[in-house]
Amino acid sequence: MRFGTTAFLSSDISKNIRIVRKLVTDYLEERIHNNALGELDAKLIYGPALPKNEESKLFVDEEFRVSKKDNTYICGPFLSHDVFAGKNLTKMIETYLEGMRGSVEKMRPLGATDAQVAEFEAILDTAADEIMSQVRERRRLARL
């Protein structure tokens, strides 16, 4: 399975979403590559929308679409702008990953087996804790 990301957001949170997207993408690419999900010939494109307020929602839609032709699932849920405007990295990562949960079952029409779906769920279940452990370790090493 290949994994791609994008986001629709206001500029005030662009730095935070870039940090979270990089952390999550690096983690998922490694985990997906090193197990049965790596054998799945499908692509998940995750592009959450983070509208600043209710008016902003008028200009962007949530998007969920399976393309069997391209063997791709596009997952674009609304996520909380306020979470990404804050300073709690753990909450940002959890929110980002929670938006991705809707994509798990959508991988079935793209050829994912029950085992691959379960594996993706398991990866998402532990991702926030494992990513934050990596962040803490990097910070610890930077202080040495």
C-alpha positions in Angstrom: 0.0 0.0 0.0 1.3 3.4 -0.9 0.4 6.5 1.2 0.1 10.1 0.3 -1.0 13.2 2.1 -2.2 16.7 1.5 -4.3 19.2 3.6 -6.7 22.1 3.2 -6.1 24.6 5.9 -5.5 28.2 6.9 -2.0 29.6 7.1 -2.0 30.0 10.9 -1.8 26.3 11.4 0.3 25.3 8.4 3.5 24.8 10.5 1.8 22.5 13.0 0.1 20.4 10.3 3.3 20.0 8.4 5.1 18.7 11.5 2.3 16.3 12.3 2.0 15.2 8.7 5.7 14.5 8.5 5.8 12.5 11.8 2.7 10.4 10.8 3.8 9.9 7.2 7.3 8.7 8.1 5.9 6.4 10.8 3.2 4.9 8.5 5.4 4.5 5.5 7.9 2.5 7.6 5.2 0.4 9.3 3.3 -0.3 6.0 6.5 -1.2 4.1 7.6 -3.7 6.8 4.5 -5.9 6.8 1.7 -7.4 4.7 0.2 -4.0 3.9 3.3 -3.3 1.8 2.1 -6.0 -0.5 -1.3 -4.3 -1.1 -1.4 -2.7 -4.6 -3.5 0.3 -3.5 -3.0 3.9 -2.5 -4.5 5.9 0.4 -4.5 9.6 -0.1 -5.2 11.4 3.2 -6.1 15.0 2.8 -8.0 16.4 5.8 -9.7 19.8 5.7 -9.2 22.0 8.7 -11.6 24.9 8.3 -11.1 27.8 10.7 -14.8 28.3 11.3 -18.2 27.3 10.1 -18.1 29.9 7.3 -14.9 28.3 6.0 -16.7 25.0 5.7 -18.7 26.5 2.8 -15.6 26.7 0.7 -14.3 23.1 1.1 -16.1 19.7 1.4 -15.2 16.6 3.2 -14.2 14.1 0.5 -14.4 10.3 0.7 -14.0 8.4 -2.6 -12.9 5.0 -3.8 -11.4 4.9 -7.3 -11.2 1.2 -8.4 -9.7 2.4 -11.7 -6.7 3.9 -9.9 -7.0 1.5 -6.9 -7.0 4.6 -4.7 -9.0 5.8 -1.7 -9.2 9.5 -1.0 -10.0 10.3 2.6 -10.6 14.0 3.4 -12.4 14.5 6.7 -12.9 17.7 8.6 -10.6 18.0 11.5 -10.6 20.5 14.3 -8.7 23.7 13.4 -8.5 24.5 17.2 -6.5 21.4 18.0 -3.9 22.3 15.4 -3.8 26.0 16.5 -2.9 24.7 20.0 0.4 23.5 21.4 -0.4 19.9 22.3 1.5 17.7 19.9 0.1 14.5 21.2 -3.5 15.8 20.7 -2.6 16.9 17.2 -1.2 13.5 16.3 -4.2 11.7 17.8 -6.7 13.9 15.9 -4.8 13.5 12.6 -4.8 9.7 13.0 -8.5 9.6 14.2 -9.5 11.2 10.9 -7.7 8.4 9.1 -9.7 5.7 10.9 -12.5 6.0 8.4 -10.2 4.8 5.7 -9.6 1.4 7.2 -12.7 -0.4 5.9 -12.5 1.4 2.6 -9.3 -0.5 1.8 -11.4 -3.7 1.3 -12.8 -2.7 -2.1 -9.2 -2.0 -3.2 -8.2 -5.6 -2.5 -7.2 -5.5 1.2 -7.6 -8.9 3.0 -9.1 -9.2 6.5 -5.6 -9.6 7.8 -4.4 -6.4 6.1 -7.4 -4.4 7.4 -6.7 -5.7 10.9 -3.1 -4.8 10.6 -3.9 -1.3 9.5 -6.2 -0.9 12.4 -3.5 -2.2 14.8 -1.0 0.3 13.3 -3.4 3.2 13.8 -4.2 2.0 17.4 -0.6 2.3 18.5 0.7 5.0 16.2 0.2 8.1 18.4 2.0 6.5 21.4 4.8 5.2 19.3 5.3 8.5 17.4 5.4 10.4 20.6 8.0 7.9 22.0 10.1 8.6 18.9 9.7 12.4 19.4 10.7 12.1 23.1 13.7 10.0 22.2 14.8 12.5 19.5 14.5 15.3 22.1 16.5 13.4 24.7 19.3 12.7 22.2 19.4 16.3 21.1 20.1 17.3 24.7 23.1 15.0 25.0 
